[in-house]
């Protein structure tokens, strides 16, 4: 798989249809154990966000902008938002999802969901 | 099931305790509780030690065995309890169940954490390790970040304002200034953190929309209680306080999987269970210690436990209905906001503060008059594991 493909897999319960991300061994709604894998589809809608100024170890930047989004097929995920501090973010904003480095661990890039507004 | 009394309560001042090791703090709080219980040199069947991160922060494990040895409780049973920031209440719960079941008669519960041993960004990272490793932690999200996203949703849904959040910070730090056990014994002025345009310098954004003074400090500290079977309490030297009820519930690990992320279901369920077991209602509570790691949580929890309707908690706080001397005094200790939040200690410290309230032992500027019933809420993760206790003073 190319590093640019969004590597999130959601899981739809084959019994009740509930969509899960991240993975659970049993459905959170009906407790059944069989799931269909679902790839997130389309653009995302911003549900909530924050800009964090007191950062954890491992981030040598001034702030991080992080949000929770919903894809067009209902998959919800957290991601990093690639905007500068002055960008007027607001909930409901439609953004483009990509897969990009979000953290460096032991000298290696870790990839994750990166979100960009359409401007 | 036997009724369980809290016969000893002890705490050391929270704050930055560079000279003291984690084991020092646990030992001193434990001994204070034992002395308060008047147990002398014996009589403890089991020890439960609450701590979240000594394995990460101090590179030390096996705390319960070490503490049993340090304070000469051998050969008492000893167990460590790790349940994130709810470790303290979880340890008290385990002590309660052990006695209620009849297995043990007397248990010492000690909770402690030494977080200032590492730099701020290491401590922030340590607390963030309880988020989901691949769906949350990887992005650099922190607990203040989770609270920031929750606050934005709460503001949009219920009209909570920054002024309401500020009212919590002002109230709790004013009470903390009266509490010798508090990490932050400093009252704030509204002008200094909100009204004045220059307040942004004192009170910058921490995790938008939350500001610095919306968050609790990172603290060192320890607290302890001694529990025993009520039927073993004879001629007590101090008023007896019983655990009238407790409740515990869990919720999804990630915020995104909650149908309505503003609905803190685990808080509601834990409180309902505690009230049901105590045969009391929210209106029967005279004093409460809620888990205000962030100002928004005091507002949200005050609604979810049933003190106020959803959407009314912020207005109630702004109107002064949760202040000392008002309708329902919340966080008279100063709460996590001022007393501090050494994560493993917090749930035990909340219970210690309520025990002192129900014994009517506090100075008058902090003593809720005639307090008979108290509530604690200890909030683990971002609401994914919550414990509530209802404590009651037993009249002689």
Interface residues (C-beta under 8 A of the other chain):
Chain A: X20 X21 X22 X28 X47 X48 X49 X50 X51 X52 X53 X54 X55 X56 X57 X58 X59 X64 X66 X67 X68 X76 X77 X78 X79 X80 X91 X102 X103 X110 X112 X113
Chain B: X119 X120 X121 X122 X124 X125 X128 X132 X134 X135 X136 X138 X139 X140 X141 X142 X144 X145 X148 X149 X150 X152 X153 X156 X204 X205 X206 X207 X208 X209 X210 X252 X253 X254 X255 X256 X257 X261
